[in-house]
Amino acid sequence: MNYEETVTIPNETGLHARPASQVVKTAGAYQSKIRLIKGSQEADAKSLLGVMSLSAGRGDELIIRAEGDDATEAVKALCQLIETQEMK
């Protein structure tokens, strides 16, 4: 199964080290292949270096795309993490 959603980063500091590590930790809890897409850049959501390489800042839109049996759950969990500003 494939699933994707678009999310806007509300966090003032964007996906710096700490929030990026939270994204990687959350993504790692799922079996699906999960990609983060910002414009023409794409990164493995389970790779800290990959997530940080997107240099995603406040107001940037990310497409979260997953492929696998738990794709929907994975994307929704990552969207909730990012949208609710649980990333500090």
Contacts in CASP RR format, 6 or more apart in sequence:
PFRMAT RR
TARGET T0000
AUTHOR 0000-0000-0000
METHOD contacts of the structure
MODEL  1
MNYEETVTIPNETGLHARPASQVVKTAGAYQSKIRLIKGSQEADAKSLLG
VMSLSAGRGDELIIRAEGDDATEAVKALCQLIETQEMK
1 67 0 8 1.000
1 68 0 8 1.000
1 69 0 8 1.000
1 71 0 8 1.000
1 72 0 8 1.000
2 65 0 8 1.000
2 66 0 8 1.000
2 67 0 8 1.000
2 68 0 8 1.000
2 71 0 8 1.000
3 65 0 8 1.000
3 66 0 8 1.000
3 71 0 8 1.000
3 72 0 8 1.000
3 74 0 8 1.000
3 75 0 8 1.000
4 63 0 8 1.000
4 64 0 8 1.000
4 65 0 8 1.000
4 66 0 8 1.000
4 75 0 8 1.000
5 63 0 8 1.000
5 64 0 8 1.000
5 75 0 8 1.000
5 76 0 8 1.000
5 79 0 8 1.000
6 61 0 8 1.000
6 62 0 8 1.000
6 63 0 8 1.000
6 64 0 8 1.000
7 61 0 8 1.000
7 62 0 8 1.000
7 64 0 8 1.000
7 78 0 8 1.000
7 79 0 8 1.000
7 82 0 8 1.000
7 83 0 8 1.000
8 59 0 8 1.000
8 60 0 8 1.000
8 61 0 8 1.000
8 62 0 8 1.000
8 83 0 8 1.000
9 15 0 8 1.000
9 56 0 8 1.000
9 57 0 8 1.000
9 58 0 8 1.000
9 59 0 8 1.000
9 60 0 8 1.000
9 61 0 8 1.000
9 62 0 8 1.000
9 82 0 8 1.000
10 58 0 8 1.000
10 59 0 8 1.000
10 82 0 8 1.000
10 83 0 8 1.000
10 85 0 8 1.000
11 19 0 8 1.000
11 57 0 8 1.000
11 58 0 8 1.000
11 82 0 8 1.000
11 85 0 8 1.000
11 87 0 8 1.000
12 58 0 8 1.000
13 19 0 8 1.000
13 57 0 8 1.000
13 58 0 8 1.000
14 56 0 8 1.000
14 57 0 8 1.000
14 58 0 8 1.000
14 60 0 8 1.000
14 87 0 8 1.000
15 23 0 8 1.000
15 51 0 8 1.000
15 52 0 8 1.000
15 54 0 8 1.000
15 55 0 8 1.000
15 56 0 8 1.000
15 57 0 8 1.000
15 87 0 8 1.000
16 52 0 8 1.000
17 48 0 8 1.000
17 52 0 8 1.000
18 87 0 8 1.000
18 88 0 8 1.000
19 87 0 8 1.000
19 88 0 8 1.000
20 48 0 8 1.000
20 51 0 8 1.000
20 52 0 8 1.000
21 48 0 8 1.000
22 81 0 8 1.000
22 86 0 8 1.000
22 87 0 8 1.000
23 36 0 8 1.000
23 45 0 8 1.000
23 51 0 8 1.000
23 78 0 8 1.000
23 81 0 8 1.000
23 82 0 8 1.000
23 87 0 8 1.000
24 45 0 8 1.000
24 46 0 8 1.000
24 47 0 8 1.000
24 48 0 8 1.000
24 51 0 8 1.000
26 77 0 8 1.000
26 78 0 8 1.000
26 81 0 8 1.000
27 34 0 8 1.000
27 45 0 8 1.000
27 46 0 8 1.000
27 74 0 8 1.000
27 78 0 8 1.000
28 34 0 8 1.000
28 45 0 8 1.000
28 46 0 8 1.000
29 77 0 8 1.000
30 66 0 8 1.000
30 70 0 8 1.000
30 73 0 8 1.000
30 74 0 8 1.000
30 77 0 8 1.000
31 68 0 8 1.000
31 69 0 8 1.000
31 70 0 8 1.000
32 66 0 8 1.000
32 67 0 8 1.000
32 68 0 8 1.000
32 69 0 8 1.000
32 70 0 8 1.000
32 71 0 8 1.000
32 74 0 8 1.000
33 44 0 8 1.000
33 66 0 8 1.000
33 67 0 8 1.000
33 68 0 8 1.000
34 44 0 8 1.000
34 45 0 8 1.000
34 46 0 8 1.000
34 64 0 8 1.000
34 65 0 8 1.000
34 66 0 8 1.000
34 74 0 8 1.000
34 75 0 8 1.000
34 78 0 8 1.000
35 42 0 8 1.000
35 43 0 8 1.000
35 44 0 8 1.000
35 45 0 8 1.000
35 64 0 8 1.000
35 65 0 8 1.000
35 66 0 8 1.000
36 42 0 8 1.000
36 43 0 8 1.000
36 44 0 8 1.000
36 45 0 8 1.000
36 51 0 8 1.000
36 54 0 8 1.000
36 56 0 8 1.000
36 62 0 8 1.000
36 63 0 8 1.000
36 64 0 8 1.000
36 65 0 8 1.000
37 43 0 8 1.000
37 62 0 8 1.000
37 63 0 8 1.000
37 64 0 8 1.000
37 65 0 8 1.000
38 54 0 8 1.000
38 56 0 8 1.000
38 60 0 8 1.000
38 61 0 8 1.000
38 62 0 8 1.000
38 63 0 8 1.000
41 53 0 8 1.000
41 54 0 8 1.000
43 50 0 8 1.000
43 51 0 8 1.000
43 53 0 8 1.000
43 54 0 8 1.000
44 50 0 8 1.000
44 51 0 8 1.000
45 51 0 8 1.000
45 64 0 8 1.000
45 78 0 8 1.000
54 62 0 8 1.000
56 62 0 8 1.000
62 82 0 8 1.000
64 75 0 8 1.000
64 78 0 8 1.000
64 79 0 8 1.000
65 75 0 8 1.000
66 72 0 8 1.000
66 74 0 8 1.000
66 75 0 8 1.000
80 86 0 8 1.000
81 87 0 8 1.000
END
